[in-house]
Amino acid sequence: MSNYPIEEVHRFAEIFKALSNPHRLNIFLRLVTCCPPGTRCSPDAMARQCVGDLGKGLGIDPSTVSHHLKELRRSGLLRM
């Protein structure tokens, strides 16, 4: 039996669901390298990456990158 409250388990499930997509995971990992977890990146530190820049090398359209960012934000992994 888990020691975690059911709400916490559901939150973890949403996070894992969001990261289960390879493109989403790749985008998340790119963003994580911009600033340490638990901190807010200043626009200068992050150099303000646009959706097109985040998708370079992934072979996906900017609209798809935008959708992935929305899902990462919905899961609580990103704050904008």
Residue pairs with C-beta under 8 A, 6 or more apart in sequence:
2 9
4 12
11 76
14 74
14 75
14 76
15 75
15 76
15 77
17 75
18 24
18 28
18 71
18 72
18 74
18 75
18 77
19 25
19 28
19 75
19 77
21 68
21 71
23 58
23 60
23 64
23 65
23 68
24 68
24 71
24 72
26 58
27 54
27 55
27 58
27 65
27 68
27 69
27 72
28 72
28 77
28 78
30 54
31 54
31 78
34 41
34 45
34 46
34 49
35 41
35 45
35 46
40 79
51 62
51 65
51 66
51 69
52 62
52 65
54 65
54 69
55 61
55 62
55 64
55 65
58 65
69 78
72 78
73 79
73 80
